[in-house]
Amino acid sequence: MTDPVRISTPAAPVDRARQLKAAMTFRERCITAKGRALRLWGNAIKGVGYLYHAVAPWKRWHMPSTVQPCLRTAAARSTASEVRIPRIVWQTNFTASCSLPMWVNYRHNLRLSRNYEYRFVSTEERLAYVQAHASDRVVNAYLRLTDGAAQADLWRLVVLYYEGGVYMDIDATLLRPLDALLANRDTFFLWDRRHFSNFFIATVPQHPLFASFIHRVVANIETYPAADGPTVFYTTGPGALTPILEPLPIDYVPRQIACLQGVYTNEHFQYIDRPRSKWIYAKTFIAPP
């Protein structure tokens, strides 16, 4: 792994949300409106999901571990745009079995990434990947994490650093085809209200920024206090990445023209077989050294 990027101190706080809104083109405003309409449709799907699972509470769909890209679509789009980021979509969850709204969300994203290979990684496979590729220091930090979301936070940085591609949270919903979002980019970052997000993030392999992310997260785990420490959000999640990205002159886009969360799904449908297991309920997520 290369040395982490040296981070300078930002000169002054920037109201990125206001800047991004002011700079939106007419087309981007149309995409934002499409996102609002999609949320209305998503709410209808959630309503159907509540009714369906009340009638058939045992029914689940299964997300495949791998879906190969559509070669015809890949050939058609390869000449339309230059995509340097590997055409791989990474996702993970505590189970591959999912509710109806989660399945609808998965199929929606698959339709907008037909020329990408899709890889679903289980909890056990995440650990195996980190152990096979990362340094002993990173592995030891990962093994101290007891919460699935925190583990996924670190794993996504490791897999994107070594292999590149696109990571999407299981409840993320694309607004545009991936090629349109990633064309001519080495990295892709979303600005989500008051911080950079990690629910949708992409890069070429071996990018030094991702070495910095891993270094920061591992340091946060190693120095985590015994009591009253920061939450998952600030230790391994977006709050750990934002201080690295804020001072840098990087390109980024607002989430409302690229990818949203919770359009088709919510906590109930994502954790239908494990209620109240979302990271916000975890009292502790790091084991003592």
VORO-508753 format. One record per residue: residue number from 0; x, y, z of N, C-alpha, C, O in turn. Coordinates in steps of 0.05 Angstrom, whole numbers. Layout:
// VORO-508753
{NUM {X Y Z} {X Y Z} {X Y Z} {X Y Z}}
...
***
This chain:
// VORO-508753
{0 {17 -24 0} {0 0 0} {18 25 0} {37 26 15}}
{1 {11 45 -16} {26 69 -18} {22 86 7} {3 81 23}}
{2 {40 106 11} {37 124 34} {11 140 32} {3 147 10}}
{3 {-2 146 54} {-26 162 54} {-20 190 42} {2 200 44}}
{4 {-41 202 31} {-39 229 21} {-35 248 44} {-48 246 65}}
{5 {-18 268 39} {-14 288 60} {-37 308 59} {-44 317 37}}
{6 {-49 313 81} {-73 330 82} {-66 357 93} {-54 360 114}}
{7 {-75 378 78} {-70 405 87} {-95 415 102} {-116 403 101}}
{8 {-92 437 117} {-114 448 132} {-131 466 115} {-120 483 101}}
{9 {-157 462 115} {-174 479 98} {-174 508 106} {-172 514 130}}
{10 {-175 526 87} {-173 554 94} {-198 564 108} {-196 580 127}}
{11 {-221 555 99} {-246 565 111} {-268 545 104} {-266 531 84}}
{12 {-289 543 121} {-311 525 115} {-325 533 90} {-328 557 83}}
{13 {-334 513 75} {-347 518 49} {-376 507 51} {-380 484 59}}
{14 {-395 523 42} {-423 513 41} {-426 498 15} {-435 509 -5}}
{15 {-418 473 15} {-417 457 -10} {-445 452 -21} {-450 453 -45}}
{16 {-465 448 -3} {-492 443 -12} {-503 466 -28} {-515 463 -49}}
{17 {-498 491 -18} {-508 515 -32} {-493 518 -59} {-505 525 -79}}
{18 {-467 514 -58} {-451 516 -83} {-461 496 -104} {-464 503 -128}}
{19 {-465 472 -96} {-474 451 -115} {-501 457 -126} {-506 454 -150}}
{20 {-519 467 -109} {-546 474 -118} {-545 496 -138} {-560 496 -158}}
{21 {-529 517 -133} {-527 540 -151} {-515 532 -178} {-521 545 -198}}
{22 {-498 512 -178} {-484 505 -202} {-499 484 -219} {-489 476 -240}}
{23 {-522 475 -210} {-536 454 -224} {-546 463 -251} {-556 486 -254}}
{24 {-542 446 -271} {-553 452 -298} {-582 445 -299} {-593 433 -280}}
{25 {-595 453 -321} {-623 446 -324} {-627 416 -324} {-646 405 -313}}
{26 {-609 402 -337} {-611 372 -338} {-609 360 -311} {-623 341 -304}}
{27 {-591 371 -295} {-587 361 -268} {-611 367 -250} {-619 351 -233}}
{28 {-624 389 -255} {-649 395 -240} {-671 376 -248} {-688 369 -232}}
{29 {-671 368 -273} {-691 348 -282} {-686 321 -269} {-705 307 -262}}
{30 {-660 314 -266} {-654 289 -252} {-662 290 -223} {-672 270 -212}}
{31 {-659 313 -210} {-668 317 -182} {-698 313 -180} {-708 300 -162}}
{32 {-713 324 -200} {-742 320 -200} {-749 291 -205} {-768 281 -193}}
{33 {-733 277 -221} {-737 249 -225} {-734 233 -199} {-749 215 -194}}
{34 {-714 242 -183} {-709 229 -158} {-733 232 -139} {-740 213 -125}}
{35 {-745 256 -139} {-769 260 -122} {-792 242 -131} {-806 230 -115}}
{36 {-796 240 -157} {-817 223 -168} {-811 194 -161} {-829 178 -155}}
{37 {-786 186 -163} {-778 159 -156} {-784 152 -127} {-792 130 -121}}
{38 {-780 171 -110} {-786 167 -82} {-816 162 -77} {-824 145 -61}}
{39 {-833 175 -93} {-862 170 -91} {-868 142 -100} {-884 128 -87}}
{40 {-856 133 -122} {-860 106 -131} {-849 86 -110} {-861 65 -105}}
{41 {-826 93 -99} {-814 76 -78} {-832 73 -54} {-834 51 -42}}
{42 {-846 94 -47} {-865 93 -24} {-887 74 -30} {-897 59 -13}}
{43 {-896 74 -55} {-917 55 -63} {-907 26 -61} {-922 8 -52}}
{44 {-882 21 -69} {-870 -6 -67} {-868 -14 -38} {-873 -37 -31}}
{45 {-861 4 -21} {-860 -2 8} {-887 -10 19} {-890 -29 34}}
{46 {-908 5 10} {-935 -2 18} {-942 -30 9} {-954 -46 25}}
{47 {-936 -37 -15} {-941 -64 -25} {-925 -84 -9} {-934 -106 -3}}
{48 {-900 -77 -2} {-883 -95 14} {-894 -101 41} {-894 -124 50}}
{49 {-905 -81 55} {-917 -86 81} {-941 -105 78} {-943 -124 94}}
{50 {-958 -101 58} {-981 -119 54} {-972 -147 46} {-982 -166 57}}
{51 {-952 -148 28} {-943 -174 18} {-931 -191 41} {-938 -215 44}}
{52 {-914 -179 57} {-900 -194 78} {-919 -199 102} {-913 -216 119}}
{53 {-941 -184 104} {-961 -191 124} {-976 -216 116} {-983 -233 133}}
{54 {-980 -220 90} {-994 -244 80} {-975 -267 78} {-982 -290 84}}
{55 {-950 -262 69} {-930 -283 66} {-904 -276 81} {-884 -270 68}}
{56 {-905 -277 107} {-881 -268 123} {-857 -285 119} {-835 -276 125}}
{57 {-859 -309 108} {-837 -327 104} {-823 -322 77} {-800 -332 73}}
{58 {-835 -308 59} {-825 -305 32} {-800 -287 31} {-800 -265 41}}
{59 {-779 -297 18} {-754 -282 14} {-744 -286 -15} {-749 -307 -27}}
{60 {-729 -267 -24} {-714 -270 -50} {-685 -272 -43} {-676 -264 -22}}
{61 {-670 -283 -62} {-641 -288 -57} {-624 -273 -77} {-627 -276 -101}}
{62 {-606 -256 -67} {-588 -241 -84} {-565 -259 -92} {-552 -271 -75}}
{63 {-559 -262 -118} {-537 -280 -126} {-510 -268 -119} {-507 -244 -116}}
{64 {-491 -285 -115} {-464 -276 -107} {-450 -261 -130} {-434 -243 -125}}
{65 {-456 -269 -155} {-444 -257 -178} {-464 -256 -201} {-478 -275 -206}}
{66 {-464 -233 -215} {-479 -230 -239} {-460 -219 -260} {-448 -198 -257}}
{67 {-457 -234 -282} {-439 -226 -303} {-451 -203 -320} {-476 -201 -322}}
{68 {-434 -185 -331} {-445 -163 -346} {-457 -172 -372} {-450 -193 -383}}
{69 {-476 -156 -382} {-488 -161 -408} {-468 -152 -430} {-463 -128 -432}}
{70 {-457 -171 -445} {-435 -164 -463} {-445 -146 -486} {-430 -128 -495}}
{71 {-470 -149 -495} {-481 -132 -516} {-483 -103 -506} {-475 -85 -521}}
{72 {-492 -99 -481} {-494 -73 -470} {-466 -61 -466} {-461 -37 -470}}
{73 {-447 -78 -457} {-420 -69 -452} {-407 -59 -478} {-394 -38 -478}}
{74 {-411 -74 -500} {-400 -66 -525} {-412 -40 -536} {-398 -24 -547}}
{75 {-438 -37 -531} {-451 -12 -541} {-442 12 -526} {-439 34 -537}}
{76 {-437 9 -500} {-430 32 -483} {-400 38 -482} {-392 60 -475}}
{77 {-384 18 -490} {-355 22 -488} {-346 44 -507} {-326 58 -501}}
{78 {-360 48 -529} {-352 69 -548} {-365 96 -541} {-357 117 -551}}
{79 {-385 96 -523} {-399 120 -517} {-385 137 -495} {-388 161 -495}}
{80 {-369 124 -478} {-356 138 -457} {-332 123 -448} {-331 99 -449}}
{81 {-313 138 -438} {-288 126 -427} {-291 122 -397} {-293 142 -383}}
{82 {-292 98 -388} {-295 92 -360} {-269 78 -351} {-264 55 -358}}
{83 {-253 92 -335} {-228 81 -325} {-232 64 -300} {-216 46 -295}}
{84 {-253 70 -285} {-259 54 -261} {-269 27 -269} {-286 24 -287}}
{85 {-258 5 -257} {-267 -22 -265} {-297 -25 -263} {-309 -15 -244}}
{86 {-308 -39 -282} {-337 -43 -283} {-345 -66 -265} {-353 -88 -274}}
{87 {-343 -61 -239} {-351 -81 -218} {-367 -66 -197} {-359 -44 -188}}
{88 {-390 -76 -190} {-406 -66 -169} {-404 -84 -144} {-410 -108 -146}}
{89 {-395 -73 -122} {-392 -88 -97} {-415 -81 -78} {-422 -58 -74}}
{90 {-428 -102 -67} {-448 -98 -46} {-444 -119 -24} {-434 -141 -29}}
{91 {-454 -113 -1} {-452 -132 21} {-476 -128 40} {-487 -106 41}}
{92 {-483 -149 55} {-504 -147 75} {-501 -172 93} {-486 -190 87}}
{93 {-515 -172 115} {-512 -194 134} {-524 -220 123} {-519 -242 133}}
{94 {-541 -217 102} {-553 -240 89} {-560 -234 60} {-565 -211 53}}
{95 {-559 -255 43} {-567 -251 15} {-597 -254 11} {-607 -249 -11}}
{96 {-611 -263 32} {-640 -266 30} {-653 -238 36} {-645 -225 55}}
{97 {-672 -230 20} {-682 -203 23} {-712 -202 19} {-725 -220 8}}
{98 {-723 -180 28} {-752 -175 26} {-759 -166 -2} {-741 -160 -19}}
{99 {-785 -163 -8} {-794 -155 -34} {-783 -127 -41} {-772 -124 -63}}
{100 {-786 -106 -24} {-775 -80 -32} {-745 -80 -37} {-735 -66 -54}}
{101 {-730 -96 -21} {-701 -98 -26} {-695 -110 -53} {-677 -102 -67}}
{102 {-711 -130 -61} {-708 -143 -87} {-714 -123 -110} {-700 -123 -130}}
{103 {-735 -108 -106} {-742 -87 -127} {-719 -67 -129} {-712 -60 -152}}
{104 {-707 -59 -107} {-685 -40 -107} {-661 -53 -122} {-648 -39 -138}}
{105 {-655 -78 -116} {-633 -92 -129} {-637 -93 -159} {-619 -88 -175}}
{106 {-662 -100 -168} {-667 -102 -197} {-666 -74 -210} {-657 -72 -233}}
{107 {-674 -54 -196} {-672 -27 -207} {-643 -20 -213} {-636 -10 -235}}
{108 {-625 -25 -194} {-597 -19 -197} {-584 -36 -219} {-567 -27 -234}}
{109 {-592 -61 -220} {-582 -79 -241} {-588 -69 -269} {-572 -71 -287}}
{110 {-612 -58 -272} {-620 -47 -298} {-603 -24 -307} {-598 -20 -330}}
{111 {-593 -8 -288} {-576 15 -294} {-546 8 -294} {-529 26 -297}}
{112 {-539 -17 -290} {-511 -25 -290} {-507 -51 -305} {-493 -69 -296}}
{113 {-521 -54 -327} {-521 -80 -341} {-494 -88 -352} {-489 -112 -355}}
{114 {-477 -69 -358} {-450 -76 -368} {-429 -77 -346} {-405 -75 -352}}
{115 {-439 -80 -321} {-421 -83 -298} {-424 -111 -286} {-446 -122 -285}}
{116 {-402 -121 -276} {-403 -146 -261} {-413 -139 -233} {-403 -120 -221}}
{117 {-432 -155 -223} {-443 -150 -196} {-432 -172 -177} {-433 -195 -183}}
{118 {-422 -163 -154} {-412 -182 -134} {-424 -176 -107} {-420 -154 -96}}
{119 {-438 -195 -97} {-449 -193 -69} {-431 -209 -51} {-425 -232 -56}}
{120 {-422 -197 -29} {-402 -209 -11} {-414 -212 16} {-426 -194 27}}
{121 {-412 -236 27} {-424 -242 53} {-405 -233 76} {-383 -225 71}}
{122 {-415 -235 100} {-399 -228 124} {-373 -244 125} {-352 -233 129}}
{123 {-375 -270 120} {-352 -288 122} {-332 -282 99} {-308 -282 103}}
{124 {-343 -275 76} {-326 -269 53} {-311 -243 56} {-289 -239 47}}
{125 {-324 -223 70} {-310 -198 76} {-285 -203 92} {-264 -193 85}}
{126 {-288 -219 114} {-265 -225 131} {-243 -239 115} {-220 -233 118}}
{127 {-251 -259 99} {-231 -274 84} {-216 -256 65} {-192 -259 61}}
{128 {-230 -237 53} {-217 -218 34} {-197 -201 48} {-174 -198 38}}
{129 {-205 -189 70} {-186 -172 85} {-162 -188 94} {-139 -178 92}}
{130 {-166 -212 104} {-143 -228 113} {-125 -236 90} {-101 -238 94}}
{131 {-136 -239 66} {-120 -248 44} {-104 -225 31} {-84 -230 18}}
{132 {-114 -200 34} {-102 -178 18} {-89 -156 36} {-69 -144 27}}
{133 {-100 -151 59} {-91 -128 75} {-67 -135 92} {-60 -158 96}}
{134 {-55 -114 103} {-32 -118 122} {-42 -129 148} {-66 -128 154}}
{135 {-23 -138 164} {-31 -149 191} {-44 -127 208} {-62 -133 223}}
{136 {-34 -103 205} {-46 -81 221} {-75 -77 214} {-92 -73 232}}
{137 {-81 -77 188} {-109 -73 180} {-126 -97 188} {-149 -93 197}}
{138 {-116 -121 185} {-130 -145 194} {-136 -144 224} {-159 -149 232}}
{139 {-117 -137 240} {-121 -135 269} {-142 -114 276} {-158 -119 294}}
{140 {-142 -92 262} {-162 -71 267} {-190 -82 259} {-210 -78 273}}
{141 {-191 -95 236} {-217 -106 227} {-228 -126 247} {-252 -127 252}}
{142 {-211 -143 257} {-220 -164 276} {-231 -153 302} {-245 -166 316}}
{143 {-224 -128 308} {-235 -115 332} {-263 -105 328} {-277 -99 348}}
{144 {-272 -102 304} {-298 -92 298} {-319 -113 303} {-317 -135 292}}
{145 {-340 -107 318} {-360 -126 325} {-387 -120 312} {-406 -135 314}}
{146 {-389 -97 298} {-414 -89 284} {-410 -93 254} {-390 -85 243}}
{147 {-431 -104 241} {-429 -110 212} {-425 -85 195} {-411 -86 176}}
{148 {-438 -63 203} {-436 -38 187} {-407 -27 189} {-396 -18 168}}
{149 {-395 -28 212} {-368 -19 216} {-349 -36 200} {-330 -27 187}}
{150 {-353 -63 201} {-337 -81 185} {-339 -75 155} {-319 -74 140}}
{151 {-364 -70 146} {-368 -63 118} {-355 -37 110} {-345 -34 88}}
{152 {-354 -18 129} {-340 8 123} {-311 3 116} {-301 14 97}}
{153 {-297 -13 133} {-269 -17 128} {-264 -36 104} {-246 -31 88}}
{154 {-281 -57 102} {-278 -75 79} {-281 -61 53} {-265 -67 34}}
{155 {-300 -43 50} {-304 -30 24} {-280 -14 16} {-273 -13 -8}}
{156 {-266 -2 35} {-242 14 29} {-220 -5 20} {-205 1 1}}
{157 {-217 -28 33} {-197 -48 26} {-201 -59 -2} {-183 -60 -19}}
{158 {-226 -68 -8} {-231 -80 -34} {-230 -60 -56} {-221 -67 -78}}
{159 {-238 -35 -51} {-236 -15 -72} {-207 -6 -77} {-199 0 -99}}
{160 {-190 -6 -56} {-162 0 -59} {-148 -21 -76} {-133 -14 -94}}
{161 {-153 -46 -70} {-139 -68 -84} {-150 -75 -111} {-135 -82 -129}}
{162 {-177 -72 -115} {-189 -81 -140} {-203 -58 -155} {-208 -61 -179}}
{163 {-210 -37 -141} {-225 -16 -154} {-254 -24 -160} {-262 -46 -153}}
{164 {-269 -6 -172} {-297 -11 -178} {-315 8 -163} {-307 30 -155}}
{165 {-340 0 -159} {-361 16 -147} {-372 1 -123} {-379 -22 -124}}
{166 {-373 15 -100} {-387 4 -77} {-413 18 -73} {-414 43 -75}}
{167 {-435 3 -69} {-461 14 -63} {-473 0 -38} {-473 -24 -37}}
{168 {-483 16 -19} {-498 4 2} {-522 -11 -9} {-531 -5 -31}}
{169 {-531 -30 6} {-553 -48 -3} {-579 -33 -7} {-597 -42 -21}}
{170 {-582 -9 6} {-606 7 3} {-602 31 -15} {-619 48 -16}}
{171 {-580 32 -29} {-575 54 -48} {-590 49 -74} {-594 27 -82}}
{172 {-598 72 -87} {-614 70 -111} {-603 89 -132} {-602 114 -127}}
{173 {-594 79 -154} {-583 95 -176} {-604 112 -189} {-627 104 -192}}
{174 {-596 136 -197} {-614 154 -212} {-606 154 -242} {-622 162 -259}}
{175 {-581 146 -248} {-571 147 -275} {-554 122 -280} {-545 110 -261}}
{176 {-550 114 -305} {-532 91 -311} {-504 97 -300} {-495 120 -300}}
{177 {-491 76 -291} {-465 79 -279} {-445 91 -299} {-428 108 -291}}
{178 {-445 83 -324} {-426 94 -343} {-429 125 -345} {-409 139 -348}}
{179 {-453 135 -344} {-457 164 -345} {-446 178 -321} {-436 201 -323}}
{180 {-446 165 -298} {-435 177 -274} {-405 176 -273} {-392 194 -263}}
{181 {-393 154 -283} {-365 149 -278} {-347 156 -301} {-323 154 -299}}
{182 {-358 165 -323} {-342 170 -347} {-320 190 -341} {-324 211 -329}}
{183 {-295 184 -350} {-272 201 -348} {-264 209 -319} {-254 230 -315}}
{184 {-270 191 -300} {-263 196 -272} {-245 174 -262} {-246 151 -271}}
{185 {-227 181 -244} {-211 162 -229} {-223 155 -202} {-218 134 -191}}
{186 {-239 173 -191} {-254 169 -167} {-281 181 -169} {-286 198 -187}}
{187 {-299 173 -152} {-326 185 -152} {-335 188 -123} {-336 168 -108}}
{188 {-342 213 -115} {-350 219 -88} {-377 234 -89} {-381 251 -106}}
{189 {-394 228 -70} {-419 241 -66} {-418 260 -43} {-406 254 -22}}
{190 {-431 284 -45} {-435 302 -23} {-463 298 -13} {-483 301 -28}}
{191 {-466 291 12} {-492 284 24} {-499 303 47} {-490 298 69}}
{192 {-513 324 41} {-521 344 60} {-497 359 73} {-490 381 63}}
{193 {-485 348 94} {-463 362 107} {-437 347 107} {-418 354 122}}
{194 {-435 326 91} {-410 310 91} {-407 294 65} {-427 290 51}}
{195 {-383 285 60} {-379 266 39} {-391 239 48} {-389 232 72}}
{196 {-402 224 29} {-414 199 37} {-397 175 29} {-379 178 12}}
{197 {-402 153 42} {-389 128 33} {-410 107 25} {-402 83 21}}
{198 {-435 114 23} {-455 94 15} {-454 89 -15} {-464 68 -25}}
{199 {-442 107 -31} {-437 103 -59} {-410 116 -65} {-407 140 -62}}
{200 {-390 99 -72} {-363 109 -75} {-349 92 -95} {-354 68 -97}}
{201 {-331 104 -111} {-318 88 -133} {-290 98 -137} {-283 121 -131}}
{202 {-273 81 -148} {-245 88 -153} {-231 68 -172} {-240 46 -175}}
{203 {-209 77 -183} {-191 59 -196} {-175 45 -175} {-173 55 -152}}
{204 {-162 22 -181} {-146 8 -161} {-122 25 -153} {-111 41 -168}}
{205 {-113 20 -128} {-88 31 -117} {-88 62 -116} {-67 75 -117}}
{206 {-111 74 -112} {-112 103 -111} {-102 112 -83} {-111 101 -63}}
{207 {-84 131 -82} {-72 139 -56} {-93 150 -36} {-88 148 -12}}
{208 {-115 162 -46} {-135 172 -27} {-146 149 -11} {-152 152 13}}
{209 {-150 126 -23} {-161 103 -9} {-141 91 11} {-149 79 31}}
{210 {-116 94 5} {-96 87 25} {-98 105 49} {-95 96 72}}
{211 {-103 131 44} {-107 149 66} {-132 143 83} {-132 144 107}}
{212 {-154 135 69} {-178 128 83} {-173 104 102} {-181 104 125}}
{213 {-160 83 91} {-155 59 107} {-137 67 131} {-142 58 153}}
{214 {-117 83 126} {-99 91 148} {-114 106 170} {-110 101 193}}
{215 {-132 124 162} {-148 139 181} {-167 121 197} {-168 124 222}}
{216 {-181 104 184} {-200 86 198} {-185 67 217} {-194 64 240}}
{217 {-163 56 208} {-148 38 225} {-138 53 250} {-138 42 272}}
{218 {-128 77 246} {-118 93 268} {-141 99 288} {-137 99 312}}
{219 {-165 105 277} {-188 110 294} {-195 86 311} {-202 89 335}}
{220 {-193 62 300} {-199 38 315} {-178 33 336} {-184 26 359}}
{221 {-152 37 329} {-130 31 347} {-130 50 371} {-122 43 393}}
{222 {-140 75 367} {-140 95 388} {-167 99 401} {-171 119 415}}
{223 {-186 81 395} {-213 85 405} {-213 83 435} {-202 65 447}}
{224 {-226 103 448} {-226 103 478} {-243 80 489} {-261 69 476}}
{225 {-238 73 514} {-252 51 527} {-281 57 531} {-298 38 531}}
{226 {-289 82 534} {-317 89 539} {-323 116 525} {-305 133 522}}
{227 {-349 119 518} {-358 145 507} {-343 154 483} {-337 178 480}}
{228 {-336 135 465} {-321 142 441} {-340 151 419} {-365 150 422}}
{229 {-329 159 396} {-346 167 373} {-363 144 363} {-357 121 368}}
{230 {-384 150 349} {-401 130 337} {-388 117 313} {-366 125 304}}
{231 {-401 96 302} {-392 84 277} {-388 104 255} {-369 103 240}}
{232 {-407 123 254} {-406 143 232} {-380 158 232} {-368 162 210}}
{233 {-369 166 255} {-345 182 256} {-320 164 258} {-298 174 254}}
{234 {-323 139 266} {-299 122 270} {-291 108 244} {-268 108 236}}
{235 {-311 96 230} {-305 81 206} {-320 91 182} {-313 84 159}}
{236 {-341 107 186} {-358 115 165} {-352 142 152} {-328 150 152}}
{237 {-372 156 141} {-367 181 127} {-352 202 144} {-337 218 133}}
{238 {-357 202 170} {-344 222 187} {-314 218 189} {-300 237 197}}
{239 {-304 194 182} {-275 190 181} {-263 198 155} {-239 204 153}}
{240 {-279 198 133} {-269 204 107} {-271 234 100} {-253 245 86}}
{241 {-291 247 111} {-296 275 104} {-272 294 111} {-265 311 95}}
{242 {-260 291 135} {-237 309 141} {-213 305 121} {-198 324 118}}
{243 {-211 282 109} {-190 278 89} {-197 292 63} {-180 304 50}}
{244 {-222 290 55} {-231 300 29} {-236 330 29} {-231 343 8}}
{245 {-245 342 51} {-253 370 51} {-231 389 42} {-237 408 27}}
{246 {-206 386 50} {-186 406 42} {-177 402 13} {-162 420 3}}
{247 {-184 381 -1} {-173 374 -27} {-190 385 -50} {-214 386 -47}}
{248 {-177 393 -71} {-192 403 -95} {-202 380 -112} {-194 376 -135}}
{249 {-220 363 -101} {-229 340 -115} {-256 346 -128} {-271 364 -120}}
{250 {-263 329 -148} {-289 331 -161} {-309 314 -146} {-303 291 -138}}
{251 {-333 324 -142} {-354 309 -129} {-381 319 -139} {-383 340 -151}}
{252 {-402 304 -133} {-429 311 -142} {-448 308 -119} {-443 292 -101}}
{253 {-470 323 -119} {-491 320 -99} {-506 294 -103} {-510 285 -125}}
{254 {-514 281 -81} {-527 255 -83} {-553 256 -99} {-560 236 -111}}
{255 {-567 279 -99} {-593 280 -112} {-592 279 -142} {-613 277 -155}}
{256 {-568 279 -154} {-566 275 -183} {-551 250 -190} {-545 245 -213}}
{257 {-546 233 -170} {-531 208 -176} {-543 184 -162} {-549 165 -176}}
{258 {-546 184 -136} {-554 160 -122} {-566 168 -95} {-556 185 -81}}
{259 {-589 156 -88} {-604 162 -64} {-604 137 -46} {-597 115 -54}}
{260 {-613 141 -21} {-616 119 -2} {-646 118 6} {-659 139 8}}
{261 {-655 94 12} {-682 90 23} {-704 96 4} {-726 103 13}}
{262 {-700 94 -22} {-721 100 -41} {-742 78 -40} {-766 83 -37}}
{263 {-734 53 -43} {-752 30 -43} {-752 16 -16} {-770 0 -11}}
{264 {-733 22 1} {-730 6 26} {-729 24 50} {-728 49 48}}
{265 {-730 11 73} {-726 25 99} {-714 5 118} {-708 -18 111}}
{266 {-711 13 143} {-699 -5 163} {-714 -31 166} {-702 -52 169}}
{267 {-741 -29 166} {-757 -53 169} {-751 -74 148} {-747 -97 154}}
{268 {-750 -65 123} {-746 -84 101} {-717 -94 98} {-712 -116 90}}
{269 {-699 -76 106} {-670 -84 104} {-663 -104 126} {-647 -122 121}}
{270 {-675 -101 150} {-669 -119 172} {-694 -135 180} {-699 -139 204}}
{271 {-708 -145 160} {-734 -158 165} {-729 -184 182} {-747 -192 197}}
{272 {-706 -196 179} {-701 -221 194} {-683 -216 219} {-676 -235 233}}
{273 {-676 -191 223} {-659 -184 246} {-666 -156 256} {-650 -137 252}}
{274 {-690 -153 267} {-698 -126 276} {-679 -112 295} {-666 -125 311}}
{275 {-677 -86 293} {-661 -69 310} {-631 -78 311} {-618 -78 331}}
{276 {-622 -86 287} {-594 -93 285} {-578 -73 269} {-554 -77 263}}
{277 {-590 -50 262} {-576 -29 248} {-555 -17 266} {-557 -18 291}}
{278 {-534 -6 254} {-511 4 269} {-518 25 290} {-504 28 310}}
{279 {-540 39 287} {-547 60 306} {-555 49 333} {-555 63 353}}
{280 {-561 23 334} {-569 10 360} {-545 -3 374} {-548 -12 396}}
{281 {-522 -3 361} {-499 -16 373} {-487 0 396} {-478 22 391}}
{282 {-488 -11 420} {-476 4 443} {-446 3 442} {-433 23 449}}
{283 {-435 -19 433} {-406 -21 429} {-401 -34 402} {-417 -52 393}}
{284 {-381 -26 388} {-375 -38 362} {-345 -44 358} {-337 -53 337}}
{285 {-329 -38 379} {-301 -44 378} {-293 -60 403} {-298 -50 425}}
{286 {-282 -83 399} {-273 -99 422} {-246 -89 432} {-231 -77 417}}
{287 {-241 -93 458} {-215 -84 469} {-192 -98 454} {-195 -120 444}}
{288 {-168 -85 453} {-145 -98 440} {-136 -123 454} {-117 -135 445}}
***
